[in-house]
Amino acid sequence: MKELIQARNFYHSLTDAQREDLVESIAADIFFLEEELQMQVTELLEKVDDDLGKEIRRRNKPEEF
């Protein structure tokens, strides 16, 4: 998917601090969503970058890690 490539390129162009801010923002934004929807979002983000999706999942479900 072209959109995933663009998102991946954008994510990889960020500084470490910007990536941290992005992860924190996404994790906070999806925290109160239904669990199934959280899973769908993190699975999509893992397609963008595996570490991105895993880090967001870890922040919202720390007991699984």
Residue frames as a rotation matrix with the C-alpha (Angstrom) as fourth column:
MET 1
0.570 0.822 0.000 0.00
0.822 -0.570 0.000 0.00
0.000 0.000 -1.000 0.00
LYS 2
-0.044 -0.571 0.820 1.33
0.546 -0.701 -0.459 3.37
0.837 0.427 0.343 -1.03
GLU 3
0.611 0.364 0.703 -0.06
-0.313 -0.705 0.636 5.00
0.727 -0.609 -0.316 2.10
LEU 4
0.950 -0.284 -0.133 1.96
0.263 0.494 0.829 2.67
-0.169 -0.822 0.544 4.33
ILE 5
0.136 -0.940 0.312 5.16
0.961 0.048 -0.274 3.51
0.242 0.337 0.910 2.48
GLN 6
0.038 -0.061 0.997 4.49
0.118 -0.991 -0.065 7.23
0.992 0.120 -0.030 2.88
ALA 7
0.867 0.330 0.372 3.70
-0.325 -0.192 0.926 6.78
0.377 -0.924 -0.059 6.57
ARG 8
0.737 -0.656 -0.159 6.84
0.657 0.643 0.394 4.66
-0.156 -0.395 0.905 7.07
ASN 9
-0.065 -0.779 0.624 9.02
0.790 -0.422 -0.445 7.24
0.610 0.464 0.643 5.33
PHE 10
0.319 0.252 0.914 7.51
-0.244 -0.910 0.336 10.01
0.916 -0.330 -0.229 7.44
TYR 11
0.995 0.095 0.034 7.98
-0.060 0.292 0.954 8.05
0.080 -0.952 0.297 10.68
HIS 12
0.484 -0.875 -0.009 11.61
0.869 0.479 0.126 7.25
-0.105 -0.069 0.992 9.84
SER 13
-0.014 -0.477 0.879 12.29
0.520 -0.754 -0.401 10.91
0.854 0.451 0.259 9.05
LEU 14
0.810 0.401 0.428 11.39
-0.141 -0.575 0.806 11.96
0.569 -0.713 -0.409 12.60
THR 15
-0.339 -0.872 0.354 13.95
-0.614 -0.080 -0.785 12.55
0.713 -0.484 -0.508 15.31
ASP 16
-0.671 0.050 -0.739 13.90
0.452 0.818 -0.356 10.27
0.587 -0.573 -0.572 18.35
ALA 17
-0.892 0.339 -0.297 12.15
0.089 -0.514 -0.853 12.98
-0.442 -0.788 0.428 20.36
GLN 18
-0.475 0.743 -0.472 9.52
-0.880 -0.415 0.232 13.44
-0.024 0.525 0.851 17.66
ARG 19
-0.410 0.293 -0.864 8.93
-0.181 0.902 0.392 9.70
0.894 0.317 -0.317 17.48
GLU 20
-0.852 0.055 -0.521 8.50
0.508 0.325 -0.797 9.60
0.126 -0.944 -0.305 21.26
ASP 21
-0.756 0.593 -0.277 5.96
-0.407 -0.757 -0.512 12.43
-0.513 -0.274 0.813 21.09
LEU 22
-0.367 0.616 -0.697 4.07
-0.818 0.143 0.557 10.69
0.442 0.775 0.452 18.29
VAL 23
-0.564 0.105 -0.819 3.95
0.221 0.975 -0.027 7.37
0.795 -0.197 -0.573 20.13
GLU 24
-0.907 0.192 -0.375 2.81
0.347 -0.166 -0.923 9.06
-0.240 -0.967 0.084 23.32
SER 25
-0.635 0.684 -0.360 0.08
-0.698 -0.707 -0.112 10.98
-0.331 0.180 0.926 21.49
ILE 26
-0.315 0.517 -0.796 -1.27
-0.601 0.541 0.589 7.97
0.735 0.664 0.140 19.62
ALA 27
-0.705 0.009 -0.709 -1.21
0.427 0.803 -0.415 5.76
0.566 -0.595 -0.570 22.71
ALA 28
-0.871 0.389 -0.298 -3.13
0.080 -0.487 -0.870 8.40
-0.484 -0.782 0.393 24.67
ASP 29
-0.543 0.678 -0.495 -5.63
-0.836 -0.492 0.244 8.97
-0.078 0.547 0.834 21.86
ILE 30
-0.175 0.491 -0.854 -6.57
-0.479 0.715 0.509 5.31
0.860 0.498 0.110 21.49
PHE 31
-0.942 -0.326 0.084 -6.41
-0.225 0.424 -0.877 4.39
0.250 -0.845 -0.472 25.19
PHE 32
-0.582 0.775 0.247 -10.16
-0.406 -0.014 -0.914 4.72
-0.704 -0.632 0.323 25.78
LEU 33
-0.176 0.497 -0.850 -11.26
-0.942 0.165 0.292 3.04
0.286 0.852 0.440 22.55
GLU 34
0.815 0.464 0.347 -12.79
-0.528 0.842 0.112 -0.40
-0.240 -0.275 0.931 22.65
GLU 35
0.112 -0.854 0.509 -10.11
-0.314 0.456 0.833 -3.09
-0.943 -0.253 -0.217 22.83
GLU 36
0.322 0.063 0.944 -10.94
0.722 0.628 -0.289 -4.46
-0.612 0.775 0.157 19.37
LEU 37
0.953 0.043 0.301 -10.49
0.237 -0.728 -0.643 -1.04
0.191 0.684 -0.704 17.80
GLN 38
0.581 -0.810 0.084 -7.22
-0.655 -0.404 0.638 -0.52
-0.483 -0.426 -0.765 19.69
MET 39
0.074 -0.536 0.841 -5.99
0.196 0.835 0.515 -3.81
-0.978 0.127 0.167 18.24
GLN 40
0.633 0.230 0.740 -6.94
0.750 0.058 -0.659 -2.76
-0.194 0.972 -0.135 14.71
VAL 41
0.952 -0.302 0.045 -5.10
-0.288 -0.937 -0.197 0.54
0.102 0.174 -0.979 15.08
THR 42
0.312 -0.898 0.309 -1.95
-0.631 0.047 0.775 -1.05
-0.710 -0.437 -0.552 16.50
GLU 43
0.218 -0.201 0.955 -1.96
0.525 0.849 0.059 -3.78
-0.823 0.488 0.290 13.83
LEU 44
0.867 0.112 0.486 -2.11
0.483 -0.435 -0.760 -1.10
0.126 0.893 -0.431 11.14
LEU 45
0.794 -0.598 0.106 0.67
-0.607 -0.774 0.180 0.87
-0.025 -0.207 -0.978 12.80
GLU 46
0.241 -0.708 0.664 2.81
-0.153 0.648 0.746 -2.29
-0.958 -0.282 0.048 12.99
LYS 47
0.542 -0.017 0.840 2.52
0.781 0.379 -0.496 -2.46
-0.310 0.925 0.218 9.20
VAL 48
0.928 -0.267 0.259 3.97
-0.148 -0.904 -0.402 1.05
0.341 0.335 -0.878 9.08
ASP 49
-0.180 -0.977 0.112 6.77
-0.606 0.020 -0.795 0.18
0.775 -0.211 -0.596 11.50
ASP 50
0.128 0.240 -0.962 6.89
0.365 0.891 0.270 -2.90
0.922 -0.385 0.026 13.72
ASP 51
-0.676 -0.475 -0.563 8.42
0.687 -0.131 -0.714 -1.04
0.266 -0.870 0.415 16.66
LEU 52
-0.819 0.441 0.369 5.88
-0.433 -0.895 0.109 1.78
0.378 -0.070 0.923 16.39
GLY 53
0.142 0.950 -0.279 2.92
-0.459 0.313 0.832 -0.56
0.877 0.010 0.480 16.77
LYS 54
0.094 -0.169 -0.981 4.56
0.621 0.780 -0.074 -2.63
0.778 -0.603 0.179 19.50
GLU 55
-0.876 -0.472 -0.102 5.51
0.385 -0.557 -0.736 0.43
0.291 -0.684 0.669 21.54
ILE 56
-0.517 0.776 0.362 1.96
-0.699 -0.626 0.345 1.80
0.494 -0.075 0.866 21.40
ARG 57
0.373 0.633 -0.679 0.59
-0.117 0.758 0.642 -1.59
0.920 -0.160 0.357 22.39
ARG 58
-0.312 -0.586 -0.748 3.11
0.705 0.385 -0.596 -1.83
0.637 -0.713 0.293 25.24
ARG 59
-0.950 -0.074 0.304 2.06
-0.101 -0.847 -0.521 1.54
0.296 -0.526 0.798 26.60
ASN 60
-0.192 0.963 0.187 -1.62
-0.872 -0.255 0.417 0.64
0.450 -0.083 0.889 26.58
LYS 61
0.866 0.441 -0.234 -1.22
-0.310 0.843 0.440 -2.97
0.392 -0.309 0.867 27.74
PRO 62
0.046 -0.967 0.249 1.97
-0.908 -0.144 -0.392 -3.07
0.416 -0.208 -0.886 29.84
GLU 63
0.189 0.072 0.979 0.92
-0.731 0.676 0.091 -6.31
-0.656 -0.733 0.180 31.57
GLU 64
0.973 0.187 0.135 1.32
-0.044 0.725 -0.688 -8.15
-0.226 0.663 0.714 28.25
PHE 65
0.594 -0.805 -0.010 5.01
-0.153 -0.101 -0.983 -7.20
0.790 0.585 -0.183 27.99
